[in-house]
Amino acid sequence: MNEKGFATAQVAMLGSFVDYQDGSVVSREIISKNTGTVTIFAFDQGQGLSEHTAPFDAMVYVVDGSVEVKIAGNPHKVSAGEIIIMPANKPHALKALERFKMMLIMIKAQ
């Protein structure tokens, strides 16, 4: 088990770590280290994260559904099986086009 209570060295279904909840965004951090984090999210349709910046790069991998990711004002549709990298210090926002799940990997600069 890791520090978050997840079994290590075992196969798991990524989408099973969080469940959809009506009108909500649900998240669960599965790895947390000084060098970065891995968090799984489930967004109900229409839910999102308002525009913000981060001091390090972040990668979104869409597990299920689709999302609009705006980076520096430019919209990108990202669907299941696709990734997008949000660069450090660029404003970004997310809006669920339908229910979707994603894995967010944030790598902190050293």
ROLUMBA-30999 format. One line per field, with one value per atom (N, C-alpha, C): residue in one letter; chain; atom name; x negated, y negated, z. Coordinates in nm, 3 decimals, decimal comma. Last residue first. Example, Ala and Ser with C-alpha at 12.3 -4.5 7.8 and 13.67 -1.06 7.14 Angstrom:
<recs>
aa	c(s_s_s_a_a_a)
ch	c(A_A_A_A_A_A)
at	c(N_CA_C_N_CA_C)
u	c(-1,285_-1,367_-1,290_-1,319_-1,230_-1,320)
v	c(0,225_0,106_-0,003_0,569_0,450_0,330)
w	c(0,708_0,714_0,787_0,780_0,780_0,780)
</recs>
This chain:
<recs>
aa	c(q_q_q_a_a_a_k_k_k_i_i_i_m_m_m_i_i_i_l_l_l_m_m_m_m_m_m_k_k_k_f_f_f_r_r_r_e_e_e_l_l_l_a_a_a_k_k_k_l_l_l_a_a_a_h_h_h_p_p_p_k_k_k_n_n_n_a_a_a_p_p_p_m_m_m_i_i_i_i_i_i_i_i_i_e_e_e_g_g_g_a_a_a_s_s_s_v_v_v_k_k_k_h_h_h_p_p_p_n_n_n_g_g_g_a_a_a_i_i_i_k_k_k_v_v_v_e_e_e_v_v_v_s_s_s_g_g_g_d_d_d_v_v_v_v_v_v_y_y_y_v_v_v_m_m_m_a_a_a_d_d_d_f_f_f_p_p_p_a_a_a_t_t_t_h_h_h_e_e_e_s_s_s_l_l_l_g_g_g_q_q_q_g_g_g_q_q_q_d_d_d_f_f_f_a_a_a_f_f_f_i_i_i_t_t_t_v_v_v_t_t_t_g_g_g_t_t_t_n_n_n_k_k_k_s_s_s_i_i_i_i_i_i_e_e_e_r_r_r_s_s_s_v_v_v_v_v_v_s_s_s_g_g_g_d_d_d_q_q_q_y_y_y_d_d_d_v_v_v_f_f_f_s_s_s_g_g_g_l_l_l_m_m_m_a_a_a_v_v_v_q_q_q_a_a_a_t_t_t_a_a_a_f_f_f_g_g_g_k_k_k_e_e_e_n_n_n_m_m_m)
ch	c(A_A_A_A_A_A_A_A_A_A_A_A_A_A_A_A_A_A_A_A_A_A_A_A_A_A_A_A_A_A_A_A_A_A_A_A_A_A_A_A_A_A_A_A_A_A_A_A_A_A_A_A_A_A_A_A_A_A_A_A_A_A_A_A_A_A_A_A_A_A_A_A_A_A_A_A_A_A_A_A_A_A_A_A_A_A_A_A_A_A_A_A_A_A_A_A_A_A_A_A_A_A_A_A_A_A_A_A_A_A_A_A_A_A_A_A_A_A_A_A_A_A_A_A_A_A_A_A_A_A_A_A_A_A_A_A_A_A_A_A_A_A_A_A_A_A_A_A_A_A_A_A_A_A_A_A_A_A_A_A_A_A_A_A_A_A_A_A_A_A_A_A_A_A_A_A_A_A_A_A_A_A_A_A_A_A_A_A_A_A_A_A_A_A_A_A_A_A_A_A_A_A_A_A_A_A_A_A_A_A_A_A_A_A_A_A_A_A_A_A_A_A_A_A_A_A_A_A_A_A_A_A_A_A_A_A_A_A_A_A_A_A_A_A_A_A_A_A_A_A_A_A_A_A_A_A_A_A_A_A_A_A_A_A_A_A_A_A_A_A_A_A_A_A_A_A_A_A_A_A_A_A_A_A_A_A_A_A_A_A_A_A_A_A_A_A_A_A_A_A_A_A_A_A_A_A_A_A_A_A_A_A_A_A_A_A_A_A_A_A_A_A_A_A_A_A_A_A_A_A)
at	c(N_CA_C_N_CA_C_N_CA_C_N_CA_C_N_CA_C_N_CA_C_N_CA_C_N_CA_C_N_CA_C_N_CA_C_N_CA_C_N_CA_C_N_CA_C_N_CA_C_N_CA_C_N_CA_C_N_CA_C_N_CA_C_N_CA_C_N_CA_C_N_CA_C_N_CA_C_N_CA_C_N_CA_C_N_CA_C_N_CA_C_N_CA_C_N_CA_C_N_CA_C_N_CA_C_N_CA_C_N_CA_C_N_CA_C_N_CA_C_N_CA_C_N_CA_C_N_CA_C_N_CA_C_N_CA_C_N_CA_C_N_CA_C_N_CA_C_N_CA_C_N_CA_C_N_CA_C_N_CA_C_N_CA_C_N_CA_C_N_CA_C_N_CA_C_N_CA_C_N_CA_C_N_CA_C_N_CA_C_N_CA_C_N_CA_C_N_CA_C_N_CA_C_N_CA_C_N_CA_C_N_CA_C_N_CA_C_N_CA_C_N_CA_C_N_CA_C_N_CA_C_N_CA_C_N_CA_C_N_CA_C_N_CA_C_N_CA_C_N_CA_C_N_CA_C_N_CA_C_N_CA_C_N_CA_C_N_CA_C_N_CA_C_N_CA_C_N_CA_C_N_CA_C_N_CA_C_N_CA_C_N_CA_C_N_CA_C_N_CA_C_N_CA_C_N_CA_C_N_CA_C_N_CA_C_N_CA_C_N_CA_C_N_CA_C_N_CA_C_N_CA_C_N_CA_C_N_CA_C_N_CA_C_N_CA_C_N_CA_C_N_CA_C_N_CA_C_N_CA_C_N_CA_C_N_CA_C_N_CA_C_N_CA_C_N_CA_C_N_CA_C_N_CA_C)
u	c(-1,194_-1,294_-1,373_-0,845_-0,981_-1,073_-0,623_-0,673_-0,815_-0,377_-0,519_-0,573_-0,069_-0,140_-0,285_0,182_0,046_-0,026_0,504_0,421_0,286_0,735_0,619_0,537_1,091_0,956_0,855_1,418_1,318_1,181_1,732_1,601_1,514_2,041_1,971_1,836_1,964_2,048_1,980_1,801_1,897_2,002_1,680_1,727_1,831_1,413_1,559_1,602_1,128_1,190_1,341_0,854_0,983_1,039_0,549_0,625_0,753_0,273_0,407_0,481_-0,054_0,045_0,183_-0,239_-0,215_-0,124_-0,314_-0,330_-0,302_-0,077_-0,209_-0,205_0,091_0,115_-0,017_0,134_0,041_0,069_0,370_0,329_0,237_0,475_0,408_0,393_0,735_0,648_0,586_0,917_0,797_0,698_1,197_1,142_1,025_1,101_1,192_1,120_1,100_1,019_1,115_1,093_1,179_1,089_0,976_0,936_1,035_0,959_1,031_0,980_0,748_0,771_0,839_0,683_0,799_0,834_0,474_0,448_0,558_0,667_0,531_0,500_0,946_0,898_0,760_1,090_0,980_0,936_1,382_1,319_1,214_1,410_1,397_1,344_1,575_1,499_1,509_1,551_1,624_1,537_1,269_1,407_1,470_1,007_1,037_1,172_0,773_0,917_0,945_0,511_0,544_0,692_0,327_0,460_0,472_0,041_0,094_0,229_-0,126_-0,029_0,024_-0,411_-0,334_-0,238_-0,378_-0,445_-0,353_-0,228_-0,369_-0,448_0,086_0,005_-0,141_0,388_0,255_0,188_0,735_0,630_0,496_1,081_0,948_0,852_1,260_1,245_1,099_1,361_1,266_1,245_1,696_1,563_1,475_2,002_1,915_1,776_2,133_2,147_2,060_2,168_2,182_2,205_1,939_2,071_2,077_1,618_1,696_1,834_1,372_1,496_1,580_1,015_1,133_1,251_0,718_0,825_0,947_0,381_0,516_0,616_0,054_0,146_0,282_-0,216_-0,097_-0,026_-0,567_-0,444_-0,332_-0,784_-0,810_-0,684_-0,689_-0,744_-0,762_-0,383_-0,526_-0,572_-0,110_-0,153_-0,298_0,140_-0,003_-0,034_0,412_0,364_0,214_0,679_0,535_0,486_0,978_0,910_0,763_1,281_1,140_1,082_1,571_1,515_1,369_1,805_1,672_1,615_2,163_2,041_1,915_2,418_2,389_2,257_2,400_2,480_2,441_2,091_2,196_2,268_1,900_1,972_2,073_1,624_1,755_1,814_1,280_1,381_1,512_1,145_1,098_1,195_1,213_1,281_1,242_1,059_1,189_1,260_0,839_0,823_0,956_0,828_0,897_0,896_0,510_0,636_0,696_0,265_0,339_0,471_0,010_0,130_0,201_-0,187_-0,227_-0,107_0,017_-0,090_-0,124_0,333_0,247_0,141_0,360_0,382_0,284_0,321_0,402_0,432_0,144_0,286_0,379_-0,107_-0,064_0,083_-0,041_-0,113_-0,056_-0,084_0,000_-0,089)
v	c(-2,153_-2,136_-2,262_-2,160_-2,199_-2,185_-1,883_-2,008_-2,034_-1,765_-1,747_-1,881_-1,616_-1,743_-1,713_-1,466_-1,442_-1,576_-1,362_-1,482_-1,448_-1,180_-1,167_-1,293_-1,210_-1,238_-1,206_-1,163_-1,133_-1,161_-1,329_-1,277_-1,253_-1,408_-1,350_-1,298_-1,663_-1,553_-1,501_-1,872_-1,873_-1,764_-2,036_-1,906_-1,922_-2,254_-2,245_-2,113_-2,420_-2,299_-2,307_-2,646_-2,616_-2,491_-2,837_-2,727_-2,704_-3,051_-3,031_-2,919_-2,935_-2,974_-2,953_-2,828_-2,973_-3,024_-2,536_-2,617_-2,764_-2,402_-2,452_-2,540_-2,112_-2,251_-2,307_-1,873_-1,926_-2,073_-1,618_-1,755_-1,800_-1,306_-1,386_-1,529_-1,056_-1,165_-1,237_-0,875_-0,823_-0,928_-1,081_-0,959_-0,905_-1,415_-1,303_-1,182_-1,759_-1,642_-1,529_-2,054_-1,943_-1,821_-2,364_-2,235_-2,130_-2,722_-2,600_-2,476_-2,967_-2,882_-2,751_-3,104_-3,147_-3,062_-2,956_-3,093_-3,139_-2,688_-2,724_-2,858_-2,505_-2,632_-2,659_-2,209_-2,265_-2,393_-2,037_-2,150_-2,205_-1,679_-1,804_-1,912_-1,358_-1,464_-1,595_-1,005_-1,127_-1,229_-0,892_-0,867_-1,001_-0,977_-0,834_-0,800_-1,199_-1,177_-1,027_-1,334_-1,217_-1,190_-1,626_-1,568_-1,450_-1,745_-1,668_-1,610_-2,046_-1,945_-1,876_-2,235_-2,169_-2,066_-2,488_-2,374_-2,312_-2,679_-2,710_-2,596_-2,743_-2,660_-2,687_-2,938_-2,902_-2,812_-2,933_-2,948_-2,917_-2,935_-2,969_-2,992_-2,667_-2,803_-2,830_-2,354_-2,425_-2,562_-2,218_-2,252_-2,309_-2,077_-2,116_-2,149_-1,976_-2,118_-2,167_-1,651_-1,738_-1,883_-1,591_-1,579_-1,677_-1,449_-1,572_-1,538_-1,303_-1,273_-1,400_-1,254_-1,339_-1,278_-1,162_-1,119_-1,205_-1,269_-1,280_-1,236_-1,269_-1,208_-1,207_-1,507_-1,435_-1,371_-1,573_-1,583_-1,499_-1,571_-1,601_-1,609_-1,490_-1,625_-1,667_-1,313_-1,317_-1,462_-1,121_-1,254_-1,248_-0,950_-0,959_-1,103_-0,992_-0,855_-0,847_-1,191_-1,189_-1,047_-1,241_-1,150_-1,145_-1,429_-1,402_-1,312_-1,534_-1,446_-1,422_-1,777_-1,735_-1,655_-1,759_-1,772_-1,737_-1,688_-1,828_-1,854_-1,357_-1,459_-1,599_-1,198_-1,246_-1,360_-0,914_-1,037_-1,068_-0,790_-0,773_-0,909_-0,684_-0,784_-0,753_-0,454_-0,524_-0,632_-0,340_-0,291_-0,366_-0,425_-0,488_-0,445_-0,245_-0,386_-0,453_0,065_-0,013_-0,160_0,215_0,154_0,079_0,450_0,390_0,335_0,381_0,454_0,378_0,233_0,353_0,443_0,122_0,102_0,237_0,001_0,117_0,086_-0,300_-0,227_-0,111_-0,474_-0,355_-0,275_-0,674_-0,711_-0,590_-0,562_-0,649_-0,691_-0,228_-0,355_-0,440_0,119_0,000_-0,125)
w	c(-0,998_-0,890_-0,873_-1,054_-1,092_-0,973_-1,037_-0,979_-1,024_-1,229_-1,203_-1,157_-1,205_-1,189_-1,149_-1,372_-1,326_-1,323_-1,347_-1,353_-1,292_-1,522_-1,433_-1,455_-1,538_-1,584_-1,476_-1,666_-1,564_-1,624_-1,729_-1,769_-1,647_-1,871_-1,757_-1,806_-2,111_-2,066_-1,939_-2,097_-2,207_-2,185_-1,821_-1,867_-1,977_-1,842_-1,835_-1,896_-1,702_-1,756_-1,741_-1,767_-1,705_-1,773_-1,721_-1,780_-1,700_-1,781_-1,725_-1,799_-1,732_-1,832_-1,772_-1,549_-1,549_-1,661_-1,736_-1,615_-1,644_-1,971_-1,932_-1,807_-1,986_-1,950_-1,898_-2,229_-2,129_-2,111_-2,276_-2,306_-2,193_-2,426_-2,324_-2,373_-2,476_-2,519_-2,400_-2,379_-2,444_-2,488_-2,426_-2,366_-2,449_-2,541_-2,522_-2,466_-2,542_-2,511_-2,474_-2,719_-2,679_-2,660_-2,622_-2,677_-2,628_-2,659_-2,620_-2,694_-2,531_-2,648_-2,605_-2,296_-2,372_-2,493_-2,188_-2,234_-2,329_-2,251_-2,209_-2,272_-2,165_-2,220_-2,162_-2,244_-2,166_-2,236_-2,225_-2,292_-2,196_-2,233_-2,159_-2,253_-2,224_-2,290_-2,212_-2,128_-2,162_-2,234_-1,943_-1,986_-2,021_-1,910_-1,895_-1,958_-2,022_-2,009_-2,016_-1,858_-1,939_-1,917_-1,835_-1,817_-1,913_-1,673_-1,785_-1,746_-1,597_-1,556_-1,682_-1,481_-1,586_-1,527_-1,224_-1,286_-1,391_-1,093_-1,117_-1,181_-1,248_-1,159_-1,192_-1,258_-1,307_-1,204_-1,364_-1,263_-1,330_-1,420_-1,468_-1,353_-1,252_-1,304_-1,341_-1,354_-1,268_-1,331_-1,371_-1,417_-1,310_-1,503_-1,394_-1,449_-1,726_-1,696_-1,582_-1,588_-1,705_-1,662_-1,316_-1,376_-1,493_-1,308_-1,323_-1,377_-1,120_-1,191_-1,189_-1,109_-1,095_-1,170_-0,947_-1,035_-1,004_-0,939_-0,884_-0,990_-0,845_-0,941_-0,874_-0,804_-0,758_-0,877_-0,716_-0,794_-0,737_-0,546_-0,686_-0,772_-0,303_-0,312_-0,457_-0,378_-0,347_-0,355_-0,388_-0,347_-0,302_-0,560_-0,530_-0,495_-0,559_-0,541_-0,518_-0,461_-0,486_-0,461_-0,604_-0,512_-0,550_-0,645_-0,671_-0,564_-0,813_-0,710_-0,745_-0,860_-0,901_-0,785_-0,920_-0,841_-0,919_-1,013_-0,984_-0,914_-0,896_-0,963_-0,916_-0,921_-0,830_-0,900_-1,026_-1,058_-0,948_-0,834_-0,894_-0,925_-0,861_-0,824_-0,896_-0,939_-0,820_-0,771_-1,179_-1,058_-0,931_-1,390_-1,370_-1,243_-1,376_-1,343_-1,311_-1,236_-1,338_-1,296_-1,158_-1,117_-1,236_-1,054_-1,164_-1,112_-0,816_-0,854_-0,965_-0,688_-0,763_-0,793_-0,414_-0,510_-0,573_-0,318_-0,336_-0,442_-0,137_-0,260_-0,270_0,076_0,098_-0,026_0,044_0,025_0,042_0,061_0,173_0,163_-0,072_-0,065_0,049_0,000_0,000_0,000)
</recs>
